[in-house]
Amino acid sequence: MEEDSGADGAGPAASTDRRNPGDQARPGSKQTGMVSCPECHGSGRQANRPCPNCGGTGEVVQIVGDA
């Protein structure tokens, strides 16, 4: 049985490999959590465009443990 590496963008690695400028760590990393983006205040939009800090998601990854 083959394991899906996510290289084609359809597997589980697709969502964990993408980092936005506001992310302190890769999504899914240990000792991290999702918080509202401080630039767009969670709306995902700035000036009628996707927020460049969070990539339009409204959330960024923040380190919450003592990594």
mmJSON file of the N, C-alpha and C atoms, coordinates in Angstrom:
{"data_MODEL":{"atom_site":{
"group_PDB":["ATOM","ATOM","ATOM","ATOM","ATOM","ATOM","ATOM","ATOM","ATOM","ATOM","ATOM","ATOM","ATOM","ATOM","ATOM","ATOM","ATOM","ATOM","ATOM","ATOM","ATOM","ATOM","ATOM","ATOM","ATOM","ATOM","ATOM","ATOM","ATOM","ATOM","ATOM","ATOM","ATOM","ATOM","ATOM","ATOM","ATOM","ATOM","ATOM","ATOM","ATOM","ATOM","ATOM","ATOM","ATOM","ATOM","ATOM","ATOM","ATOM","ATOM","ATOM","ATOM","ATOM","ATOM","ATOM","ATOM","ATOM","ATOM","ATOM","ATOM","ATOM","ATOM","ATOM","ATOM","ATOM","ATOM","ATOM","ATOM","ATOM","ATOM","ATOM","ATOM","ATOM","ATOM","ATOM","ATOM","ATOM","ATOM","ATOM","ATOM","ATOM","ATOM","ATOM","ATOM","ATOM","ATOM","ATOM","ATOM","ATOM","ATOM","ATOM","ATOM","ATOM","ATOM","ATOM","ATOM","ATOM","ATOM","ATOM","ATOM","ATOM","ATOM","ATOM","ATOM","ATOM","ATOM","ATOM","ATOM","ATOM","ATOM","ATOM","ATOM","ATOM","ATOM","ATOM","ATOM","ATOM","ATOM","ATOM","ATOM","ATOM","ATOM","ATOM","ATOM","ATOM","ATOM","ATOM","ATOM","ATOM","ATOM","ATOM","ATOM","ATOM","ATOM","ATOM","ATOM","ATOM","ATOM","ATOM","ATOM","ATOM","ATOM","ATOM","ATOM","ATOM","ATOM","ATOM","ATOM","ATOM","ATOM","ATOM","ATOM","ATOM","ATOM","ATOM","ATOM","ATOM","ATOM","ATOM","ATOM","ATOM","ATOM","ATOM","ATOM","ATOM","ATOM","ATOM","ATOM","ATOM","ATOM","ATOM","ATOM","ATOM","ATOM","ATOM","ATOM","ATOM","ATOM","ATOM","ATOM","ATOM","ATOM","ATOM","ATOM","ATOM","ATOM","ATOM","ATOM","ATOM","ATOM","ATOM","ATOM","ATOM","ATOM","ATOM","ATOM","ATOM","ATOM","ATOM","ATOM","ATOM"],
"id":[1,2,3,4,5,6,7,8,9,10,11,12,13,14,15,16,17,18,19,20,21,22,23,24,25,26,27,28,29,30,31,32,33,34,35,36,37,38,39,40,41,42,43,44,45,46,47,48,49,50,51,52,53,54,55,56,57,58,59,60,61,62,63,64,65,66,67,68,69,70,71,72,73,74,75,76,77,78,79,80,81,82,83,84,85,86,87,88,89,90,91,92,93,94,95,96,97,98,99,100,101,102,103,104,105,106,107,108,109,110,111,112,113,114,115,116,117,118,119,120,121,122,123,124,125,126,127,128,129,130,131,132,133,134,135,136,137,138,139,140,141,142,143,144,145,146,147,148,149,150,151,152,153,154,155,156,157,158,159,160,161,162,163,164,165,166,167,168,169,170,171,172,173,174,175,176,177,178,179,180,181,182,183,184,185,186,187,188,189,190,191,192,193,194,195,196,197,198,199,200,201],
"type_symbol":["N","C","C","N","C","C","N","C","C","N","C","C","N","C","C","N","C","C","N","C","C","N","C","C","N","C","C","N","C","C","N","C","C","N","C","C","N","C","C","N","C","C","N","C","C","N","C","C","N","C","C","N","C","C","N","C","C","N","C","C","N","C","C","N","C","C","N","C","C","N","C","C","N","C","C","N","C","C","N","C","C","N","C","C","N","C","C","N","C","C","N","C","C","N","C","C","N","C","C","N","C","C","N","C","C","N","C","C","N","C","C","N","C","C","N","C","C","N","C","C","N","C","C","N","C","C","N","C","C","N","C","C","N","C","C","N","C","C","N","C","C","N","C","C","N","C","C","N","C","C","N","C","C","N","C","C","N","C","C","N","C","C","N","C","C","N","C","C","N","C","C","N","C","C","N","C","C","N","C","C","N","C","C","N","C","C","N","C","C","N","C","C","N","C","C","N","C","C","N","C","C"],
"label_atom_id":["N","CA","C","N","CA","C","N","CA","C","N","CA","C","N","CA","C","N","CA","C","N","CA","C","N","CA","C","N","CA","C","N","CA","C","N","CA","C","N","CA","C","N","CA","C","N","CA","C","N","CA","C","N","CA","C","N","CA","C","N","CA","C","N","CA","C","N","CA","C","N","CA","C","N","CA","C","N","CA","C","N","CA","C","N","CA","C","N","CA","C","N","CA","C","N","CA","C","N","CA","C","N","CA","C","N","CA","C","N","CA","C","N","CA","C","N","CA","C","N","CA","C","N","CA","C","N","CA","C","N","CA","C","N","CA","C","N","CA","C","N","CA","C","N","CA","C","N","CA","C","N","CA","C","N","CA","C","N","CA","C","N","CA","C","N","CA","C","N","CA","C","N","CA","C","N","CA","C","N","CA","C","N","CA","C","N","CA","C","N","CA","C","N","CA","C","N","CA","C","N","CA","C","N","CA","C","N","CA","C","N","CA","C","N","CA","C","N","CA","C","N","CA","C","N","CA","C","N","CA","C","N","CA","C"],
"label_alt_id":[null,null,null,null,null,null,null,null,null,null,null,null,null,null,null,null,null,null,null,null,null,null,null,null,null,null,null,null,null,null,null,null,null,null,null,null,null,null,null,null,null,null,null,null,null,null,null,null,null,null,null,null,null,null,null,null,null,null,null,null,null,null,null,null,null,null,null,null,null,null,null,null,null,null,null,null,null,null,null,null,null,null,null,null,null,null,null,null,null,null,null,null,null,null,null,null,null,null,null,null,null,null,null,null,null,null,null,null,null,null,null,null,null,null,null,null,null,null,null,null,null,null,null,null,null,null,null,null,null,null,null,null,null,null,null,null,null,null,null,null,null,null,null,null,null,null,null,null,null,null,null,null,null,null,null,null,null,null,null,null,null,null,null,null,null,null,null,null,null,null,null,null,null,null,null,null,null,null,null,null,null,null,null,null,null,null,null,null,null,null,null,null,null,null,null,null,null,null,null,null,null],
"label_comp_id":["MET","MET","MET","GLU","GLU","GLU","GLU","GLU","GLU","ASP","ASP","ASP","SER","SER","SER","GLY","GLY","GLY","ALA","ALA","ALA","ASP","ASP","ASP","GLY","GLY","GLY","ALA","ALA","ALA","GLY","GLY","GLY","PRO","PRO","PRO","ALA","ALA","ALA","ALA","ALA","ALA","SER","SER","SER","THR","THR","THR","ASP","ASP","ASP","ARG","ARG","ARG","ARG","ARG","ARG","ASN","ASN","ASN","PRO","PRO","PRO","GLY","GLY","GLY","ASP","ASP","ASP","GLN","GLN","GLN","ALA","ALA","ALA","ARG","ARG","ARG","PRO","PRO","PRO","GLY","GLY","GLY","SER","SER","SER","LYS","LYS","LYS","GLN","GLN","GLN","THR","THR","THR","GLY","GLY","GLY","MET","MET","MET","VAL","VAL","VAL","SER","SER","SER","CYS","CYS","CYS","PRO","PRO","PRO","GLU","GLU","GLU","CYS","CYS","CYS","HIS","HIS","HIS","GLY","GLY","GLY","SER","SER","SER","GLY","GLY","GLY","ARG","ARG","ARG","GLN","GLN","GLN","ALA","ALA","ALA","ASN","ASN","ASN","ARG","ARG","ARG","PRO","PRO","PRO","CYS","CYS","CYS","PRO","PRO","PRO","ASN","ASN","ASN","CYS","CYS","CYS","GLY","GLY","GLY","GLY","GLY","GLY","THR","THR","THR","GLY","GLY","GLY","GLU","GLU","GLU","VAL","VAL","VAL","VAL","VAL","VAL","GLN","GLN","GLN","ILE","ILE","ILE","VAL","VAL","VAL","GLY","GLY","GLY","ASP","ASP","ASP","ALA","ALA","ALA"],
"label_asym_id":["A","A","A","A","A","A","A","A","A","A","A","A","A","A","A","A","A","A","A","A","A","A","A","A","A","A","A","A","A","A","A","A","A","A","A","A","A","A","A","A","A","A","A","A","A","A","A","A","A","A","A","A","A","A","A","A","A","A","A","A","A","A","A","A","A","A","A","A","A","A","A","A","A","A","A","A","A","A","A","A","A","A","A","A","A","A","A","A","A","A","A","A","A","A","A","A","A","A","A","A","A","A","A","A","A","A","A","A","A","A","A","A","A","A","A","A","A","A","A","A","A","A","A","A","A","A","A","A","A","A","A","A","A","A","A","A","A","A","A","A","A","A","A","A","A","A","A","A","A","A","A","A","A","A","A","A","A","A","A","A","A","A","A","A","A","A","A","A","A","A","A","A","A","A","A","A","A","A","A","A","A","A","A","A","A","A","A","A","A","A","A","A","A","A","A","A","A","A","A","A","A"],
"label_entity_id":["1","1","1","1","1","1","1","1","1","1","1","1","1","1","1","1","1","1","1","1","1","1","1","1","1","1","1","1","1","1","1","1","1","1","1","1","1","1","1","1","1","1","1","1","1","1","1","1","1","1","1","1","1","1","1","1","1","1","1","1","1","1","1","1","1","1","1","1","1","1","1","1","1","1","1","1","1","1","1","1","1","1","1","1","1","1","1","1","1","1","1","1","1","1","1","1","1","1","1","1","1","1","1","1","1","1","1","1","1","1","1","1","1","1","1","1","1","1","1","1","1","1","1","1","1","1","1","1","1","1","1","1","1","1","1","1","1","1","1","1","1","1","1","1","1","1","1","1","1","1","1","1","1","1","1","1","1","1","1","1","1","1","1","1","1","1","1","1","1","1","1","1","1","1","1","1","1","1","1","1","1","1","1","1","1","1","1","1","1","1","1","1","1","1","1","1","1","1","1","1","1"],
"label_seq_id":[1,1,1,2,2,2,3,3,3,4,4,4,5,5,5,6,6,6,7,7,7,8,8,8,9,9,9,10,10,10,11,11,11,12,12,12,13,13,13,14,14,14,15,15,15,16,16,16,17,17,17,18,18,18,19,19,19,20,20,20,21,21,21,22,22,22,23,23,23,24,24,24,25,25,25,26,26,26,27,27,27,28,28,28,29,29,29,30,30,30,31,31,31,32,32,32,33,33,33,34,34,34,35,35,35,36,36,36,37,37,37,38,38,38,39,39,39,40,40,40,41,41,41,42,42,42,43,43,43,44,44,44,45,45,45,46,46,46,47,47,47,48,48,48,49,49,49,50,50,50,51,51,51,52,52,52,53,53,53,54,54,54,55,55,55,56,56,56,57,57,57,58,58,58,59,59,59,60,60,60,61,61,61,62,62,62,63,63,63,64,64,64,65,65,65,66,66,66,67,67,67],
"pdbx_PDB_ins_code":[null,null,null,null,null,null,null,null,null,null,null,null,null,null,null,null,null,null,null,null,null,null,null,null,null,null,null,null,null,null,null,null,null,null,null,null,null,null,null,null,null,null,null,null,null,null,null,null,null,null,null,null,null,null,null,null,null,null,null,null,null,null,null,null,null,null,null,null,null,null,null,null,null,null,null,null,null,null,null,null,null,null,null,null,null,null,null,null,null,null,null,null,null,null,null,null,null,null,null,null,null,null,null,null,null,null,null,null,null,null,null,null,null,null,null,null,null,null,null,null,null,null,null,null,null,null,null,null,null,null,null,null,null,null,null,null,null,null,null,null,null,null,null,null,null,null,null,null,null,null,null,null,null,null,null,null,null,null,null,null,null,null,null,null,null,null,null,null,null,null,null,null,null,null,null,null,null,null,null,null,null,null,null,null,null,null,null,null,null,null,null,null,null,null,null,null,null,null,null,null,null],
"Cartn_x":[0.84,0.0,0.883,0.611,1.401,0.929,1.879,1.537,1.476,0.455,0.297,1.193,2.159,3.099,2.554,1.488,0.911,1.596,2.51,3.256,2.37,1.243,0.353,-0.634,-0.55,-1.438,-2.75,-2.966,-4.245,-4.152,-2.933,-2.763,-2.701,-2.493,-2.483,-1.359,-0.257,0.854,0.555,-0.446,-0.742,-1.099,-1.893,-2.299,-1.22,-0.306,0.699,1.973,2.156,3.37,3.262,2.082,1.912,1.986,2.89,3.014,2.711,2.005,1.731,2.703,2.904,3.854,3.599,2.353,2.041,2.221,2.499,2.672,4.021,4.033,5.28,5.903,5.114,5.589,4.724,5.134,4.362,3.072,1.939,0.683,0.816,0.29,0.348,1.585,2.496,3.691,3.301,4.131,3.881,3.944,3.189,3.149,2.712,1.789,1.254,-0.27,-0.857,-2.308,-2.695,-3.927,-4.439,-5.053,-4.712,-5.284,-5.753,-6.623,-7.088,-5.91,-5.91,-4.845,-4.877,-3.74,-3.72,-3.844,-3.584,-3.644,-5.065,-5.845,-7.215,-8.265,-7.806,-8.692,-9.639,-9.14,-9.893,-10.83,-10.9,-11.817,-11.245,-9.92,-9.282,-9.182,-9.636,-9.64,-8.997,-8.329,-7.792,-7.949,-8.589,-8.791,-9.408,-10.445,-11.17,-10.325,-9.257,-8.384,-8.068,-7.63,-7.212,-6.068,-6.126,-5.088,-3.748,-2.7,-1.401,-0.743,-1.124,-0.515,-0.987,-2.282,-2.838,-3.229,-3.027,-3.383,-4.882,-5.65,-7.1,-7.844,-7.148,-7.821,-8.397,-7.855,-8.298,-7.599,-6.726,-6.008,-4.533,-3.708,-2.277,-1.86,-0.739,-0.214,0.674,0.396,1.187,1.78,3.003,3.639,3.042,2.504,1.843,2.576,3.556,4.33,5.72,6.535,7.91,8.854,8.645,9.411,10.788],
"Cartn_y":[-1.178,0.0,1.238,2.202,3.418,4.475,5.227,6.317,7.615,8.427,9.693,10.738,11.245,12.235,13.645,13.829,15.156,15.983,15.413,16.15,16.694,16.038,16.495,17.556,17.926,18.938,18.39,17.079,16.503,15.759,15.464,14.686,15.531,14.886,15.587,16.606,16.44,17.37,18.715,18.763,19.994,21.137,20.899,21.974,22.321,21.405,21.679,22.282,22.262,22.799,24.291,24.807,26.207,27.122,28.086,29.081,30.45,31.234,32.617,33.511,34.746,35.639,35.831,35.776,35.978,34.748,33.601,32.362,32.342,31.987,31.855,30.478,29.529,28.166,27.52,26.337,25.588,25.093,25.21,24.699,23.235,22.901,21.539,21.227,22.194,21.983,21.841,21.142,20.994,22.357,22.51,23.708,24.953,24.778,25.912,25.879,27.003,27.094,28.171,28.131,29.125,30.282,31.521,32.722,33.648,34.58,35.553,36.378,36.658,37.453,38.875,39.378,40.719,41.826,41.512,42.519,42.762,41.693,41.835,41.568,41.268,40.995,39.829,38.836,37.612,37.632,38.755,38.82,38.145,38.068,37.491,38.467,39.698,40.698,42.002,42.676,44.011,44.767,45.911,46.751,45.951,45.169,44.386,43.311,42.901,41.843,40.86,39.654,38.725,39.327,39.173,39.703,39.029,39.812,39.215,38.543,38.923,38.361,36.929,36.671,35.341,34.574,35.163,34.497,34.401,35.254,35.263,34.299,33.62,32.654,33.308,34.447,35.114,34.594,33.599,33.013,32.855,32.948,32.696,31.676,31.021,30.04,30.768,30.547,31.18,30.104,30.304,29.382,29.637,28.597,28.747,28.022,27.232,26.516,27.11,26.509,26.996,26.232,26.437,25.733,26.201],
"Cartn_z":[0.0,0.0,0.0,-0.89,-0.998,-0.02,0.539,1.446,0.659,0.909,0.204,0.838,0.078,0.6,0.505,-0.248,-0.395,-1.467,-2.213,-3.22,-4.336,-4.587,-5.65,-5.164,-3.891,-3.341,-2.833,-2.962,-2.553,-1.229,-0.79,0.424,1.677,2.81,4.082,4.221,3.512,3.639,2.97,2.101,1.375,2.301,3.337,4.222,5.235,5.547,6.563,5.988,4.691,4.098,3.791,3.673,3.282,4.497,4.434,5.501,4.936,5.704,5.35,6.101,5.646,6.303,7.8,8.245,9.652,10.525,9.928,10.69,11.391,12.66,13.408,13.21,12.753,12.527,11.45,11.0,10.015,10.657,9.973,10.54,10.94,12.109,12.611,13.429,13.549,14.36,15.831,16.587,18.019,18.69,19.746,20.579,19.809,18.85,18.114,18.152,17.831,17.75,16.758,16.325,15.387,16.166,15.767,16.375,15.26,15.592,14.606,14.114,12.847,12.236,12.813,13.294,13.859,12.809,11.561,10.5,9.996,9.838,9.309,10.38,11.605,12.743,12.486,11.738,11.504,10.302,9.596,8.448,7.204,7.113,5.925,4.772,4.964,3.879,4.348,3.433,3.635,2.334,2.404,1.209,0.059,0.369,-0.643,-1.32,-0.686,-1.216,-0.092,-0.433,0.619,1.428,2.713,3.606,3.281,3.036,2.725,3.933,5.129,6.331,6.599,6.386,6.669,5.416,4.261,3.011,2.792,3.495,3.324,4.223,5.113,5.994,7.238,7.634,8.858,10.099,9.936,11.071,10.745,11.792,11.655,12.717,12.475,13.419,14.419,15.7,16.748,17.655,18.077,19.005,20.388,21.014,22.301,23.424,23.08,24.095,24.207,25.009,25.157,24.229,22.934,21.91,21.909],
"occupancy":[1.0,1.0,1.0,1.0,1.0,1.0,1.0,1.0,1.0,1.0,1.0,1.0,1.0,1.0,1.0,1.0,1.0,1.0,1.0,1.0,1.0,1.0,1.0,1.0,1.0,1.0,1.0,1.0,1.0,1.0,1.0,1.0,1.0,1.0,1.0,1.0,1.0,1.0,1.0,1.0,1.0,1.0,1.0,1.0,1.0,1.0,1.0,1.0,1.0,1.0,1.0,1.0,1.0,1.0,1.0,1.0,1.0,1.0,1.0,1.0,1.0,1.0,1.0,1.0,1.0,1.0,1.0,1.0,1.0,1.0,1.0,1.0,1.0,1.0,1.0,1.0,1.0,1.0,1.0,1.0,1.0,1.0,1.0,1.0,1.0,1.0,1.0,1.0,1.0,1.0,1.0,1.0,1.0,1.0,1.0,1.0,1.0,1.0,1.0,1.0,1.0,1.0,1.0,1.0,1.0,1.0,1.0,1.0,1.0,1.0,1.0,1.0,1.0,1.0,1.0,1.0,1.0,1.0,1.0,1.0,1.0,1.0,1.0,1.0,1.0,1.0,1.0,1.0,1.0,1.0,1.0,1.0,1.0,1.0,1.0,1.0,1.0,1.0,1.0,1.0,1.0,1.0,1.0,1.0,1.0,1.0,1.0,1.0,1.0,1.0,1.0,1.0,1.0,1.0,1.0,1.0,1.0,1.0,1.0,1.0,1.0,1.0,1.0,1.0,1.0,1.0,1.0,1.0,1.0,1.0,1.0,1.0,1.0,1.0,1.0,1.0,1.0,1.0,1.0,1.0,1.0,1.0,1.0,1.0,1.0,1.0,1.0,1.0,1.0,1.0,1.0,1.0,1.0,1.0,1.0,1.0,1.0,1.0,1.0,1.0,1.0],
"B_iso_or_equiv":[0.0,0.0,0.0,0.0,0.0,0.0,0.0,0.0,0.0,0.0,0.0,0.0,0.0,0.0,0.0,0.0,0.0,0.0,0.0,0.0,0.0,0.0,0.0,0.0,0.0,0.0,0.0,0.0,0.0,0.0,0.0,0.0,0.0,0.0,0.0,0.0,0.0,0.0,0.0,0.0,0.0,0.0,0.0,0.0,0.0,0.0,0.0,0.0,0.0,0.0,0.0,0.0,0.0,0.0,0.0,0.0,0.0,0.0,0.0,0.0,0.0,0.0,0.0,0.0,0.0,0.0,0.0,0.0,0.0,0.0,0.0,0.0,0.0,0.0,0.0,0.0,0.0,0.0,0.0,0.0,0.0,0.0,0.0,0.0,0.0,0.0,0.0,0.0,0.0,0.0,0.0,0.0,0.0,0.0,0.0,0.0,0.0,0.0,0.0,0.0,0.0,0.0,0.0,0.0,0.0,0.0,0.0,0.0,0.0,0.0,0.0,0.0,0.0,0.0,0.0,0.0,0.0,0.0,0.0,0.0,0.0,0.0,0.0,0.0,0.0,0.0,0.0,0.0,0.0,0.0,0.0,0.0,0.0,0.0,0.0,0.0,0.0,0.0,0.0,0.0,0.0,0.0,0.0,0.0,0.0,0.0,0.0,0.0,0.0,0.0,0.0,0.0,0.0,0.0,0.0,0.0,0.0,0.0,0.0,0.0,0.0,0.0,0.0,0.0,0.0,0.0,0.0,0.0,0.0,0.0,0.0,0.0,0.0,0.0,0.0,0.0,0.0,0.0,0.0,0.0,0.0,0.0,0.0,0.0,0.0,0.0,0.0,0.0,0.0,0.0,0.0,0.0,0.0,0.0,0.0,0.0,0.0,0.0,0.0,0.0,0.0],
"pdbx_formal_charge":[null,null,null,null,null,null,null,null,null,null,null,null,null,null,null,null,null,null,null,null,null,null,null,null,null,null,null,null,null,null,null,null,null,null,null,null,null,null,null,null,null,null,null,null,null,null,null,null,null,null,null,null,null,null,null,null,null,null,null,null,null,null,null,null,null,null,null,null,null,null,null,null,null,null,null,null,null,null,null,null,null,null,null,null,null,null,null,null,null,null,null,null,null,null,null,null,null,null,null,null,null,null,null,null,null,null,null,null,null,null,null,null,null,null,null,null,null,null,null,null,null,null,null,null,null,null,null,null,null,null,null,null,null,null,null,null,null,null,null,null,null,null,null,null,null,null,null,null,null,null,null,null,null,null,null,null,null,null,null,null,null,null,null,null,null,null,null,null,null,null,null,null,null,null,null,null,null,null,null,null,null,null,null,null,null,null,null,null,null,null,null,null,null,null,null,null,null,null,null,null,null],
"auth_seq_id":[1,1,1,2,2,2,3,3,3,4,4,4,5,5,5,6,6,6,7,7,7,8,8,8,9,9,9,10,10,10,11,11,11,12,12,12,13,13,13,14,14,14,15,15,15,16,16,16,17,17,17,18,18,18,19,19,19,20,20,20,21,21,21,22,22,22,23,23,23,24,24,24,25,25,25,26,26,26,27,27,27,28,28,28,29,29,29,30,30,30,31,31,31,32,32,32,33,33,33,34,34,34,35,35,35,36,36,36,37,37,37,38,38,38,39,39,39,40,40,40,41,41,41,42,42,42,43,43,43,44,44,44,45,45,45,46,46,46,47,47,47,48,48,48,49,49,49,50,50,50,51,51,51,52,52,52,53,53,53,54,54,54,55,55,55,56,56,56,57,57,57,58,58,58,59,59,59,60,60,60,61,61,61,62,62,62,63,63,63,64,64,64,65,65,65,66,66,66,67,67,67],
"auth_comp_id":["MET","MET","MET","GLU","GLU","GLU","GLU","GLU","GLU","ASP","ASP","ASP","SER","SER","SER","GLY","GLY","GLY","ALA","ALA","ALA","ASP","ASP","ASP","GLY","GLY","GLY","ALA","ALA","ALA","GLY","GLY","GLY","PRO","PRO","PRO","ALA","ALA","ALA","ALA","ALA","ALA","SER","SER","SER","THR","THR","THR","ASP","ASP","ASP","ARG","ARG","ARG","ARG","ARG","ARG","ASN","ASN","ASN","PRO","PRO","PRO","GLY","GLY","GLY","ASP","ASP","ASP","GLN","GLN","GLN","ALA","ALA","ALA","ARG","ARG","ARG","PRO","PRO","PRO","GLY","GLY","GLY","SER","SER","SER","LYS","LYS","LYS","GLN","GLN","GLN","THR","THR","THR","GLY","GLY","GLY","MET","MET","MET","VAL","VAL","VAL","SER","SER","SER","CYS","CYS","CYS","PRO","PRO","PRO","GLU","GLU","GLU","CYS","CYS","CYS","HIS","HIS","HIS","GLY","GLY","GLY","SER","SER","SER","GLY","GLY","GLY","ARG","ARG","ARG","GLN","GLN","GLN","ALA","ALA","ALA","ASN","ASN","ASN","ARG","ARG","ARG","PRO","PRO","PRO","CYS","CYS","CYS","PRO","PRO","PRO","ASN","ASN","ASN","CYS","CYS","CYS","GLY","GLY","GLY","GLY","GLY","GLY","THR","THR","THR","GLY","GLY","GLY","GLU","GLU","GLU","VAL","VAL","VAL","VAL","VAL","VAL","GLN","GLN","GLN","ILE","ILE","ILE","VAL","VAL","VAL","GLY","GLY","GLY","ASP","ASP","ASP","ALA","ALA","ALA"],
"auth_asym_id":["A","A","A","A","A","A","A","A","A","A","A","A","A","A","A","A","A","A","A","A","A","A","A","A","A","A","A","A","A","A","A","A","A","A","A","A","A","A","A","A","A","A","A","A","A","A","A","A","A","A","A","A","A","A","A","A","A","A","A","A","A","A","A","A","A","A","A","A","A","A","A","A","A","A","A","A","A","A","A","A","A","A","A","A","A","A","A","A","A","A","A","A","A","A","A","A","A","A","A","A","A","A","A","A","A","A","A","A","A","A","A","A","A","A","A","A","A","A","A","A","A","A","A","A","A","A","A","A","A","A","A","A","A","A","A","A","A","A","A","A","A","A","A","A","A","A","A","A","A","A","A","A","A","A","A","A","A","A","A","A","A","A","A","A","A","A","A","A","A","A","A","A","A","A","A","A","A","A","A","A","A","A","A","A","A","A","A","A","A","A","A","A","A","A","A","A","A","A","A","A","A"],
"auth_atom_id":["N","CA","C","N","CA","C","N","CA","C","N","CA","C","N","CA","C","N","CA","C","N","CA","C","N","CA","C","N","CA","C","N","CA","C","N","CA","C","N","CA","C","N","CA","C","N","CA","C","N","CA","C","N","CA","C","N","CA","C","N","CA","C","N","CA","C","N","CA","C","N","CA","C","N","CA","C","N","CA","C","N","CA","C","N","CA","C","N","CA","C","N","CA","C","N","CA","C","N","CA","C","N","CA","C","N","CA","C","N","CA","C","N","CA","C","N","CA","C","N","CA","C","N","CA","C","N","CA","C","N","CA","C","N","CA","C","N","CA","C","N","CA","C","N","CA","C","N","CA","C","N","CA","C","N","CA","C","N","CA","C","N","CA","C","N","CA","C","N","CA","C","N","CA","C","N","CA","C","N","CA","C","N","CA","C","N","CA","C","N","CA","C","N","CA","C","N","CA","C","N","CA","C","N","CA","C","N","CA","C","N","CA","C","N","CA","C","N","CA","C","N","CA","C","N","CA","C","N","CA","C","N","CA","C"],
"pdbx_PDB_model_num":[1,1,1,1,1,1,1,1,1,1,1,1,1,1,1,1,1,1,1,1,1,1,1,1,1,1,1,1,1,1,1,1,1,1,1,1,1,1,1,1,1,1,1,1,1,1,1,1,1,1,1,1,1,1,1,1,1,1,1,1,1,1,1,1,1,1,1,1,1,1,1,1,1,1,1,1,1,1,1,1,1,1,1,1,1,1,1,1,1,1,1,1,1,1,1,1,1,1,1,1,1,1,1,1,1,1,1,1,1,1,1,1,1,1,1,1,1,1,1,1,1,1,1,1,1,1,1,1,1,1,1,1,1,1,1,1,1,1,1,1,1,1,1,1,1,1,1,1,1,1,1,1,1,1,1,1,1,1,1,1,1,1,1,1,1,1,1,1,1,1,1,1,1,1,1,1,1,1,1,1,1,1,1,1,1,1,1,1,1,1,1,1,1,1,1,1,1,1,1,1,1]
}}}
